[in-house]
Amino acid sequence: MIYKRSSQLFEEAKKLIPGGVNSPVRAFKSVGGTPIFIKKAKGAYLFDEDDNKYIDYISSWGPMILGHAKKEIIEKIVSQAEKGTSYGIPTELESDLASLIVSNIKNIDKIRFVNSGTEACMSAIRLARGFTGRDKIIKFKGCYHGHSDSFLIEAGSGAVTFGQPNSPGVTKSNAKDTLIADYNDLKSVEKIFDKYKKEIACVIIEPVAGNMGCIPPAKNFLESLRSICSSFGSLLIFDEVMTGFRLSFGGAQKYLGVNADIVTYGKVVGGGLPVGAFASRHEIMDMLAPDGPIYQAGTLSGNPLAMRAGLETLKILKNDLGFYERINNKTKRLYDGFLKEINYTGIPCQLNICGSMLSVHFTKNYVNDFDSAAKGNNNIFRDFFHFMLSEGVYLPPSAFESYFLNDALTLNDIDYTVDKFKSFLKKHLQ
């Protein structure tokens, strides 16, 4: 692969943008080298500024579940753009998308749209505090809920990649009210509740972690969290920015059979445009302004282009009855192919899978939380990433990120990826 144009663009970007990127993981700090700059994408493929083609396994970090530049979605966005790109005034589209979501998720009555997953999670925390009249929250080590101050304490993903889970700029008062538990460790949660009892407004969790790799919840872990929160009058928040409408049309709640009090959405719900949302039952959502005292607002919230893209994406997902089985089977094919080669070579490597999410960890230990994920061999991961990149396969450039498959991937794409994985393992053994 030749990366001449990407290298030039990166040098130019660094003069104007911190680190040359607008989101840290894109800078390739975890894997080294120069990030590629994308010129276009279509279906399951990315094309960079040097005209290299890649099979895409991040799908814009989740939103492009149908594949890139899907004709039906693009046509609707173009048609909407011709009517204007932003009004700052209500549109019917907002209610249409809200109705589609609320009518298909049984434990929510109302939803509010925002512009990002960070904003959705930040607003959900404020809503939980306002509703309960309590200050403290519990989050889990390695879970990432955006870059709001309350969450950048033992955060995952980009923060962990740089070894700075406690970000400068986060005040001591914020840190004081954010209590850290260990993912998949119920005892760590029980200890916090034993100490603080009814001071805890909420517990926020990725029901399937995606920012320390893909890590599914242990058996009965979420069910026990639900029970504890109910017992202490705390709200349970599912951060479904990644899992919402990806694991199933009802998200992780339906897929795993556990209901939260507040749910946050992003990624898929915007069809590739910047959208976030948070939703709950009547008595909680009615606390929001203008009906209630808890303030939250956004000039571009409910942007018509984003609403149209999200609406058309969700319509396709709802009406394609075989969609989730199909994309999950593709992910399982990739998982099985990788697993076969790992077992054959005996290289220490763990695979995690949940629906159409997957991750690869170069470690002999079972990966079920942040500490076990952090034991992975980053040197091998770095070599793996660059080897696959050179073979035209784009994987997450961090060991702490999940793969997100898209429906445009063909079985040939997956089999090619497995074959290149096999080649890497053979090369590594030499």
N, C-alpha and C positions, 0 to 999 in steps of 0.2 A: 504494500500500500504506500502511496505517496501522499504526504500531508503538507505539501508546500504552502498552499493557499490558506489552509487552516492555521498553520504556524504564523503566517503573516498577519492574519486577522486577530489572532490571540495577542500578539505583540502590540498591535494597534489598540485593542480593547483594554489592555492593562494600563495604558496611558490615560484612559478615560473612565473606566469602571473599576472599582476595587477588586483586585484579583483577576480582572478581566472577565468576570462573570457576574450574573445577577442572582445566582443561587450557588452557594459554596461547593457542593459536591460536583458540580459541572467542571470545576477547575482541575480535576484529576489528581489532587494532592495525595489521595490515598494510594493511587496506583502509579503515580509518576507519569511523566510524558506530557504531551501537549493535547488539550482537548480538541476534538473535531468540531468543526462548524458546519451545521446542516443547512443545505440549500433548499431541499424539498423532501417530501415524504409521500408515499403512496402505498396503500394496502399495508403489507407487513414490512415495508422496506424504507430505509433512510438513505438519502443521497447527500454526500457532503460537498463542500465547495471545491474539492479536488476530483469530483465525479466518482468517488468510491461508493459502492453500494453495500449496505449492511442489512442483515436480518435483524429486526428490532424486537428486543425482549424487555423493553421498559415501557413502551406505549405511552410516552410522555409522563412516566411515573404513574400510570394507571388509567387516565381518562380515555385513551384511544382504544377502548375495549373492542370496538368494531373494526379497527384498522384505521389507517390514515386516509384523509381526504375522501371519505366515503361519499359517493355521488349524491345520495339522497339528502345527506346532512349539508353538504356544500351548497346544493341548490336552494335549500331552505334559508341558509344564512345569507346568501347573495340576494335572494328575494326580499328578505327582511331588511338588509342594509340599504336597499333602494328606497325604503320608506323612512330612513333615518337611523342613525346608530345609537342615539341616546336621547332621552327626553327628561329624565328626572321627575317624571309624572307617571302615575299608575297605567299599566296596560293589561289587557285581557290575557296576554300570554303568561303573566305572573300567576294569575288564578288558574289557568289551564295546567301549568306545570305543578302548581301546588295541589290541585285536585287529583292529578294522576298519582302523585306520591302518597298523599294522605289516604286516598281510597284503597291503596294497595299495601299499606303498612298498618296493621290493626291497632297498635297501641299509641298512635299519634293522632291528634286532632287538628293541629295547626303547625305551620312551618313558616319560617322567615328566611328569605334569601339574602346572602351577603356576597362578598367578592373573593373569598379565599377560605381554605380550610383553617388557617390560622385565625381569621376573623370569626369563623363559626365556633371554634373551640373557646376562644377568648370570651365570646358572647355567652356561650353556654355556661361557663364558669360564673360569670357575673349574674346570670339568671338564677343559677343554683344558690348562690350566696344571698341574693335578694329574696328569693322565695323562702329559704330556710332561716334567714336572719343569722347565719353563722359565717365564720371567716375562713376556716381551715379547709384545705382540699387534700386528697390523697391522689398522687400519680405514681406510676411505676417506673423503676429504673430501666432506662433503655427505650421507653415509649416516647414518641415525639408527637406533640400536638400543635406544632407551629412555634413561632419565635416570640410569642408574647412572654412577658417577664415571668409570669407564674409557672411557665412550662420549661424554661431553660435552666432547670436544676436537675442534674443527672439525666440530661436529654439524650436521645439516640441519634441515629442518622448522621447528618452533617456535623453536628456538634461532637459526636463521638469520633468521627473520622479524624478530626483535628485534635483530639485529646483534650478538649475544653468543654466538658459537660456542664460546668458552672460558668456561664458567660459573664464577663465584665459588663457592668451596666445594669445588672439585676440587683436591686436594693436588698438590704438585709431584712427589711420588713416583708418583702415579697417571699423571700426564702423562708422566713419564720412561719408563714402560713401554708407553705407547701410541704407536705409530709411524703416521704418516699418509701414505697413498699417494693418488694421484689416480685417480678412477674412470675406467675405460676406458683407462688409461695403463699398459701393462705395464712400461715402462722404469722408472717410479717404484717399482714393486714390486721389480724386479730390483736396483735400487740399494740398497734397504733390506736385502734378503737378502745382497747382496755385503758389506755392512758388518757385519751382525749374525749372519749365517750361522745357526748352530744355537742361537741364543738365543731364537728366535721360536717361541712355543707354537702360535700359530694366526693365520690370516687370517680375519676376519669381514667378510662383504659381503652387501648386499642384491643377490641375483642379477639382479633388475630393480629399479633404484632407484625409490623412491616418495616420497622426502622432499626432492627438488629438482625436483619434477615427476616424471612418469613418464619414466625414461631406461633403455631396454633396453641390455644389454651389447653391446659391439662384437664383431664376428665373431672367434671364437677367443680372446676375452679370458678367459672363464671356464675354457675348456679349458687355457689356458696357466697360469692360477692353480692348477688342479688338478695340473698337471705339476710346477710349482715346489714346491708344498707337499709332494708325494710325494718329491721329490728331497731336500729338507732335513729330512724327518721332522716337518714342521709339520702341524697339522690344518687343514682347510678347513671353515669354518662358513658355511652359508647361513642368513641370517636370512630365513625365509619367513613371518614374521608377516603380511605383506601378501599374498604370492604363493601361500602354501600353500593348496591346494584352491580357489584362484581361477583360476590360469592353466590348471590341469588337475587331475584328481583326484590325480595324483602331484606336483602343485606345479611349481615352476620346474625342479626336477631332471629331471622327465619332459619337460616342455615344451621345455627347452633341451638336454636330453641330456647333462647333466653331474652327476656324483654328488659330494656333499659328505661329510665325515666326521661332522659333527654338523649337525643341522637344527633350527631353532627354529620354532615355530608360535604362532599367536594368531588373532585376528579370526574367520575362518570356522569354525575348529575348535571354537569355543564357541557357535556359532549365535546370537550376539548377547549372550551372558552373558560375564562376565569370566573368560577362560581363556587360559593360555599352555601351552606344552609344549616339551620338547627331547628329541631322539631320536638314537640312534646304534647302532652294532653292539655285540655282547656285551662284548668286552674293554674297551671304553670305558665303557659304562653300568654295568658291574659294579664300577667304581671308586667308585660312589656309595654313601653310607651307606643302609641298614645293612650292605650286603655289603662295602663298601670304606671307605677312609679319608676320602673327600671328602664333606664335610657339606653337605646341602641339605634344607630342610624347609619346611612351610607348613601352618598350622592349617586353612585352607580349601581347600587343594589337593585336587582331585578332588571338589569340591562337587557333590552329587547333581543339583541343578537345572542346573548348567552342563554336567555330563556328559550329562544327558538331552537338553538343547538341542543340544549338539554332535553327539551320536549320531544324532539324528533328522535334523539338517541334512545330515550326511555320507551317511546312507542315501539321502536324496532325490537328492543329487548323484551318487551312484554308480549308482543305479537308473534315472535319467533319462538315457538314452544320448545324447540330442540336446542336452543342457543346454549344454555348453561351446561347441558350434558355434553354438547359438542366441544366447547372450549375447555371444559374440565378434562375431557378425554385426551385432548391434544396435550394438555399440561401433564397428564399422567403418562403419556407416551414419552415425553421428554424426561420425566422423572425415572421411568423404568429403564430407558436407554442409558441414562447417566449411571443409575444404580448398577446395572449389569457390568459396565466398564470398571466401576469402582471395585466391585466384588472380584472381578477378574484380576485386576492389578494389585489389589490389597493396599492401595494408597489410603492413608487416613483421611476420610472425607465423609461428612454427614450431609444428607439431603433432607430438607423440610418442604412439605407441600400442603396446601390448603386451597381447594378449588383451582383457580387459575393463577395462584401465587406460588412461588417456589424460590428456594435459595440453596446455595452451595457453600458449605463451611469446611475448610481444610483443617480438620481436627479429628482426633479419635473419639472425642467425648460427645455424648448426646447433647444437642443444643436445644435448651428449653427456656433460657432466660438470657439476660445481658451478659452475665459473667461467663457463662459457657460459650456464648457467641464470641466474646472477646478473646477466647483462647485459640481462635483460628490462626493458622499460619498466614500472615499477611504477605510474606515474600512469595509464597506459592500462589496466593490469590492474585497478586500483581502480575506475575508471569502468565497466569491463566488468562487474566483479562486481556493483556496485550497480545497473547497468542491468538485468542478468539477474534479480537479486533482485526488483526492482520489477515484473518481468514474470512472476514466479512460478516462477523457476528457481533452485534452490539449488546453487551451485557451491562448491568449496573456497575459503574466505576467505583464501587465501595462494597466491602464485604458485609456492611451493615444495611444493605438495601435488598428488597425483594425483587424478583423478576415479576413482571406483569405481562401475561400473554394476551394476544389479541386474536380475534376470530379470523383475520385475514391470513394468518400463518397456515401454510400447507403442510401436509405430512412430509413432503419432500424437504421443506425448510427444517422441520424438526429432526428428521433423519440425518440431514447434512450436519446439523448442529451436534448431534450425538457422535457422528463420525469424527468431527473436529475435536470434540472432547476426548475421544479415544486417542487421537493423534497426540494431544497434549499430554495425556497420562503416560503414553509410551515414551515421549520425549523427556518427560520428567524423570522416568526411571533410569534413563541412560546415564 
